[in-house]
Amino acid sequence: MEEGLSFSSLLIVATAAFFVPIILARLPAVPIVVGEILVGIAIGRSGFDLVQHGDVSLEILSEIGFAFLMFLSGLEIDFSILNRGKTPTVDGKKQPSLLSTAVLSFVATLLIAVPIGFALAYFGLVEDPWMIAFILSATSLGVVVPVLKQSGLNTTNFGQSVLLGALLADFVTMLMITVYATLYSTGLTLEILLIGILFIAFLFTYRLGISQIRRPVVRRLIERLEFATSQIKVRGSLALMLAFVALAQLVDVELILGAFLAGAVISLLSSRHDAGLHEKLDAIGYGFFIPIFFVMVGVEFNFPLLLENPQALLLAPLLFLLAIVVKVGAGLTFRRLFDWRSTISAGLILSTHLSITIAAAAIGVRMGAISEATNAAVILMAALTATVCPLLANTLLPEQKKKEHQPFLIYSAANLGLQVGQELRKHGQQVVYIEPEKRLVDLVREENFEVQHSEGDADNLQKAGLQDAHTLLVLSGDDDRNYAVARAAVDLGLENILVMVHEPTRLSDFRDLGVRATTPTMLRPMMLASMARNPDIFELLTSTSDERDIREFVMRNPVFAKRPISELVLPGDSLILTIHRDGEVRVPHGSTRLNLGDRLTVLGETDSLQAVQGLLEG
């Protein structure tokens, strides 16, 4: 066997990574990444020294894990929240926009972090003030997102503001670290302009990708090759990541920016139908490569050096406190929009440091701008903030009351709008109307529905409770008006939007928004065909029993991938009504084969639908 390669060391690392989630199952407050670093310390040179130092195979896999981590960080960014940073209103008065507040917060972060970095360098606690300032300016989007989701705040103005702040901190900090690393190694030369090549490649890849994806022949080819042994989307994503990493290496800049931009391209090109792709990439990254990187961070962690250096030992808790001071201080800009509890909570959430902070410290060591002892202090600081700050924030976050029945919003009672609302009410659903026609407002009220007279702009959609809604149905007879309402709802972050389009040529416009669009001429034959093929469906559709319902599930169970519907035995009397695939609604036949990522509309008894969900979503 070639000298330097040790599968025994890889086995130890992989086994340690396997047991971390099991050990932390009863400690959900501790991030998995922190556990991986701790177990790395235990098996590394600061612990039992079970892993060979300088193992070539582990170093290569760790470097791939590092690139994969930055790639998934870019993939994690939802660029649509940039369009949601609209100016909110309180009591009819316009407030500062969410985006401007997030930008101001990050500027304040830099204004606080840079003097702190120089002060630490002045007292001899750190080697490079700029690198420490960048580290204190970063945050962890991977921690921020689950904290907000768990609290039910991710779609609120508060959640969107914090997400925007985290996005800016991730991206801008990474860019600054890349530029600084280049300046540190080569000085102020024209080579610094080579970083722009990465952004040119980013824009070119995005424009090329968006133009090709819209071509029917390309979409059909991808659809045919995206599952089973082909996995064309996964292969393309990994090839793109390596291409950007290789380009970053070619222009002599840090690979983190290249990998991050590759992930951002995939995020921009993805649609809601690509959830399966994201899950596969997460599985590859977080299932193997990324744990190796973090375990190796722990393996290389020099705890004895930290103990021998009182100055570095003091630095870890000091950096922890300063990280909170920087972010909470900068987070005071959120007071323009929110109360004091929410403002402090925002600062604490943004105080979390993890992936990018550890990556930045690793770059600093490689550059010679950060010592091994300082690196150890930074890793401890990151682990502490990722564990403690979310817990502190959760004690201050406003409680969100979860509604058992989320309301359905219907824009326009004209045409079928009023009848749709009546059918929903028969099934016990709360319905709220947004009615642009004054003459129809009284008619809706006579039917004992809640109604607002509005044109359906963003402010009035919020007043109607859009962000707490289950679904928005846009049903007016004016396609231009429907488009404006749907776009406002998308900008506000609602996912379930159904639009009735009257001019078939406009369907592509609505689907480009990411909403579910259909036409009356599509619905009628589709439903009649379903009734003809399944005689029992008429009884199910016309029943008003609350024991029956129509729900949508995403096909995630690989057992049924590429298998015909005729082989799928659904519990009870459940029936698949439609398949939503690649922006198209398809009427299924017995020979129709299911694909991973298909959205299946299923009708059946409530108890049966629970079993259907477990069957389809695995």
N, C-alpha and C positions, 0 to 999 in steps of 0.2 A: 504494500500500500504506500502511496506517495507520502513522504514525510510532511507533517504539518496538518494533514487531514485526519480528523478523529470523529468517527460516527458515535463513539461512546460519549464524548462531550456533548454532541448534538442531542443524543438520546436523553441525557440528564437535563439539558435545558428544556427540551420539548416536554418531558415528563413533568418537570416543575411547573411549566406554563399550563399544563393540563389540570393540575390539582389546584391552581390558584382560584378559579371561579367556584370550585367545590368548597374550598375552605372559606371563601368570603360570602357564600350563599346566605349565611346568617348575619352577615355584616354589610347590608346593602349600602350603608353610608360611605363605605370605603371603596373608592374606585378600583376597578380591576387592575388598572395600570400601576397604581400604588402597590398593590399586592405583588405584581410581577417584579417590580423593582426590589421589594423587600425579600422575595424568595431568591432573587439574583444575588443580593448581598449575602444571604445565608449560604449559597453554594459557591460563592466567588471568593476572591482573595481576602475579603474582610470576614469570611465565615469559615466553612469547612474546606474551602479550596478544592472543590471537586471538579472544577472545569479548568482545562488547560489554558493558561494565559497565552494570548497571541495565536489561538487556533485559527487557521486560514479559513476553513469552511464556515465557522461561526462569524468571523469578521465579514465575509462576503454576504452571508444571509442577513446579518445585522444591518449592513449597508442597504440591502434591498428593502428590509423592513423599514428603515429610515425613510427611503424614497416613497415607499408605499404609504407610510403614515402621512407624509405631506400631500401625496396624491389624493388620499381619502379626505384630508382636510379641505382641499379644493372642491372635491365632489360633494362635500357636506353643505357647501354654501348654496343657499336658495336665493338666487339673484332676483327673484320676483319680489322679495321684500323691499328692494330698492324702489319699486313702483308703488309700494304700499305706504311709503313714508309721506303720506299726504297730510295736509294741515287739518288737524282735528278741531272740533268746535266744542265749546262748553257754554251752555246757556245761550247758544246762538252767536257767540263771539269766537273769532278765529284765534287759535293758539299757535305757538311756534311749531314748525313742521317736525316730524319725527326724525327725518334725515338730517336736518340742520342741527337738531339737538344732539344726535349721535356724533356728528362731525365735531361740534363744539366740545363734546365730552372727550374725544380723543386728542384734540389740540390741547385741552387742559391737562390731559394725562402726560403729554410730552413736556409741557411747561413745568410740571411738578417733578417728573422723573429725572429730567436732565440735571437740574441743580442737585438733586439727591445723589445722583451718580458721581458728580464732581466732588460733593462733600465727602462721600465714602472714600474716594480716591485721595482726597486731601489728607484724611486721617489715616491713610495707609491700610484701609480695610479691603480695598479691591485694587486691581491692577489697571483696568481700563474703564474710565467713567462712562464712555458712550455705550459699551456693550452691556453694562449693568443697567443703564437707562433704557435700552431697548428691551432687556429682559423684564424690567418692571412695567414696561408699557404693554407687553403682550397680555393675552388672556387665553382661555381655553374654550373654544367654540364647542368642542366635544363634551364639555361638562355643562356649559350654559344651556344648550338645547334640551337635554333631558331634565334639568332642574325646572325649566319653564313648562315643559310638557307635563311633568308630574304635577305641577301646581295648577294646570289648566289655564295658564296665562300666555301661552305661546301665540295665540291669535289676537290678543288684546293689544291696544295701543302701547301699554306698558311692555308687554313681551316683545312686540315688534321693535320698540326703541332699544331694548337691551340687545336683541339679536343684531340690529344694525351696528350698535357699538362694538359688539364682539367681532362682527364681520370686518369692520374697519381695522380693529386692533390686530386681527389675524393677518390681513392682507398687507396693510401698510407697514407693520412691524417686520414682516418677512421681507418686504421690499427694502426697507432701510438696512436690515442686517446684511442682505445680499450686496447692496451698494457699499456699505461700510467695509465688509470683508474684502471686496475688490480694491477699494482705496487703501486698505491696510496692507495688502500684499503687493500692489503695483504702484500705489501712489496716484496722484491726480494726473492721469494720462488720458489720451483719447480712447484707450481700451475700455474705459467706463461706459462709453457709448454702446459697446457691444451688448450690454444688458438689454438695450432696445430691440435687439434681434429676437429675443424671446417673446416680446410683446407683439412684434410684427408677425411672428409665427403663430402666436395665439389668435390674433385677429384673422389671419389668412385661413387657419384651420377651422375656425368657427364659421366664417363665411362660406368656405367650401363645403363644410359638413351640412350646414343648414340648407344649402341649395341642392345638395345631392339627396338628402333625406326626403325632401318633398317630391322627388321623382317616383312615380308609381313602380317602375321597374326595379329601382333600388330598394324600395320598401318591401316589395314581394320577395326579392332575393334575400334580404336580411331576415324576413319572417321565416323563410324556408330553412335558413341556416343558423337560427339563433338558439336552437335547443339540441338535445342529445349530444352526439360527439363533436358537432361543429362548433357550437358556442361562439358564433362569429362576433357577437357584441363584446363578450369578455376578451376574446383574442385581440380585437381592435382596440379596446380600452388599454390593455396592457402594452400593446405595441406603441400606442400614442404616449403612454407614460414614459416608456424607455426612450422614445424618440426625443421628447422634451428634456429628459435627464441627460441624454447624450449631447443634445444641442447646448445645454448649460455647461457641460464639461468642455465642449469644443470652444466656447467663447470664454472659458476660464472663470465662471461664476459658480456660486454654491448651488448644488443640485436641488435644494429645497424650493427655490423659486420655479425651476423648470417642472418639477413634479407637481407643485401646487397649481401651476397654470394648466397642466394637462388635466388635472381633476376638474378645474373650473370649466374647461372646454366641454368635458363630458356632462357636467352639470347643466350647462347652457343648452346642449344639444338634446338632453333627455326630456322626456315628457312624463306625465303621470303613469303612462303605460310601461315605463322602464323601471318600476320598483323592483322587479325581479333581477335586473342587471345590478342595481345597487346592492341588493342582498348578496348576490354572488361575489361581487368585488369585496364587500365587507367580510364575507366568509373566507376568501383567500387571504386578505390582509390580516384581519383580526384573529383568524383561525390558525395562522402559522407564522408569517413573516414579522408582523408587528410585535407579537409577544416575544419573539427572539430578540428584537432590538431592545425592548425594555428590560428583559431579564439580563441581557448583556450590559445594560447601563448599571444594573445592580452588581453584576459580576465584577465590573471594572471600578465600582465604587470603593474609594480608599478611606474606609472608616478609621483605621489607625492613624492615618495622616491628619484626619480631622481632629482626633483626640489629642494628638501631639501638638497641634497648632491652636492655642487658645483664641487667637484672633479669628481664625476661621470658624471655630466652635461658637463664638459670639455672633458671627455674621449670620448664621442660619436663622435664629429667632429674630434678629434685627431685620433681615430681609423680609421675613414673614410679616412683621408689623408694618414695614415700609410699603410692602405690596398692597396692604389694606389701605394705608394712608393715601397712596397715590390714586387708587381707583375710587375709593369713597370720596376723596377730595374732588377728583374730576367729575364724579357722578353727581355732584351738587348741581350741575347744569340741568339734570332731569327735574329739578324742583320747578322749572318753568312750566312743566306739564303735570306733575304728580304731587301727592302729599309727601310729608316727610318720611313716613314709614316706607313708602314705595321707593323714594329717592335713595334712602340708605340701603334698602334691599338691592336696588340696581347696582350700586357701588360694590356691595359684597359679592354679588353674582359675578361681576366683571373682574373681581379680585382673584378668581381661580386661575391658577397657572399649572400647566401640565405639559402637553405634547410639544408645543412650539418653544416653550421656555427651556425644556430639557434639550431640545434640538439646538436651540441658540447657544446654550452652554457648551454643548459638544463642539459646535463650530468655533466658539471662543477658545476652547482648549486646543483645537487643531491649529488655529491661527497663532496661538501663543499669547492671546489677549487676556486669557483667564487661566489661573493656575488650577492644578488638580484639587487643591483644598477649597478654593472658591467654587469650583464645579460641584464638589460634594455639598457645600452649603446651599447652592442654588437648587440642587435636586431635592434636598430636605425641605427647602422653602416651598417648592412646587407641590410636593406630596402633602404638606400641611395645609396649604391654601385649597387644594382640590378636595380635601376631606372636611376641613373646618368651615370654610366660607359658605358652602351650600347649606350646611346645617344652621349657621347663623342667619342666613338670608331667609330660610324657610320659617323661622320664628317670627319674622317681620312681614313676610309676604301676605297680602290680603287674601282671605279665604274665598275660594270660588265655590259657589253653590252649584252642584251638578243637578240639572233638571232631568227628571225621569223621561219627560216627553219634550224634546226640543221642538220649537214651533216650525211650521212650514210657512215661508213667505211666498205670496203670489203677487206678481206684478201684473195688474190689469184683470178686472173681473169680466171684461168683454169676451166674446167668443165662448170658449169652453172654460174660462177662468172660474166662474162662479160654480159651475158643475163640478170641476175638479176639487174645489174647496169643500163642497158638500160631501163628496165621496171620501175625502180625507177625514172629515169630521165623523162620518159614520164609523170609522175605524178608531175613533177616540183621539185623533190627532188635533193639536192646537194649530189654528190657521190664522195668519195675519195678512191682510191685504194692503198693498201699496197701489193706490188707484189714481192715475193721472187725470181721469175724466170726472169733473165735478158732478155731472148728472148721474154717475154710477155710484157715487159715494153713499148716498141715501139708500139706494137699492141694496148695497152690501150690508149696511147697518140694519136694514129691515130683516135680513137673514141672520141677525145676531152674530155677525163676525166683527172682529176688531179691524179697523180700517184707518189708513192715513191718506189724506189727499196730498199727493206728491208726484213729482216728475221722476223720482227714482235716482236722484243724484247721491253721491257718496254720503253726505251728511244725513240725509233722510233715511238712507238704508241703515245707517248706524242707529238712528233713533228708533227704527222699527225693530231693532234687535238682530241685525244681520249676523253679528259675530257669535250669537248663541243659537242661530238657526240650524235646523237639520238640512234643509234644502231651499234654494230659491228657484221658483218656477217663473220664467219670464214669458208671458203669454199674450202680449198685446198684438194687434194686427199690423204694427209698423216695425219693419225689420231694422230701420235705422235707430229707432227709439230702443228696441230690444237690445241692439248691439251696445248702445251707450250704457244701459243698465247693467248688462252682463259684464262689460269692461270695468265699471265701477265696483261691482261685487268681487271680481277677480283681484283688483287692486287692494281691496280690503281684506283679502286672504280667505274668502269662502271657497271651499273645495267643491261642494255639491251644487252645481248650477245646471238647470235644465231649461233650454230655450226652444220655443216653437218658431221655426223659420218658415216664412211663407214663400220666399223666392229661392228655389233650390240652388241657384247659382251663388247664393250668399253663404251656403253651408261651410265652405272652406274658410271664410272670414271668421266665423264663430268657432270653428274647430281650432284655428290658430290661436285663439284665446285660451284654449284648454278647457272649454265648457262642452257639455253634452248637447248637441244640437240635432234636431230632427224636423221633419216636415210632415204636414197632415197626410200627404200622399204616400209617405213612407210608413207611417204608423198603421193606417187602415189595412193595407194588404198584409203587413207583418202580423197583426193581431188575428185577422181572418185565417191566414195560413196556419197559425198556431192552433186556432180552434178546430180547423179542419183535420189537422194531423192528430190532435189530442182532444177527442170529444168531451172529456171530463173537464177540460180547462174552462169551458163556458160556465159551468157551475161554480168553479173556484173563483173566476173573475167577477161574477155577478153576486157572489155571496157577501153579506155585510157582517158576517161573524167575526168577532175579534180574535177567534182562534186561528184565523188564516191571515197571512201577510205576504208581501212581496219584498224581498231583500236582495241585495247585491253582494256577491262574494268574489274575491280574487283567487284564481286557481294557482295555488302554490305547492300542491302535492305532486311531487315528481312521479308518483306511482301511476297517475292518470295522464301524464304528458304523452301527446301523440297517439292517444287511444281514442277510438270513436265513442260518442255519447251512448250508443247502444250497449256498450259494455259497462257503463257506469250505473250501478243500481243505487238510486237515491232512497233515503229513508222515507217511509210513509207515502203520501200521495204527491210528493214534491215534483215540480216540473221546471225545467230550464226554459225560460221564455225567450231570452236573447243572449247573444254573446257580443260584448263590446271589445273589439280588437283593432289596434292601429287606427283609432279615430273613426271606425266604422261599426255600425250596429248590424249584426248578422242574425238571421233566423236559423236556428240550428236544426239539423236533420239527424237521423240516427247514425249516419255515416260521418257526420262532422267530427273532426278530431280536435281535441282540446290542446291548447298551448299554455305553458306556464305564463302567468301574467294576464290571462284572459279575465275579463270582468263578466261574471255570469249573473244574470237576473233570474232569480228562482222564486217560484210561487209555491206555497204549501202551508201546512199547519205550523203554528208557532213552535211547538215542541220538536217537530221534524226538522225545522230550519236550523235549530241549534245543532242537531246532528249533522246536517248538511254542511254547516260551517266547519265543523271539525274534520269532515271528510275532505272537503275541497281545499281548505287552508292548511291541512296537515297538522 
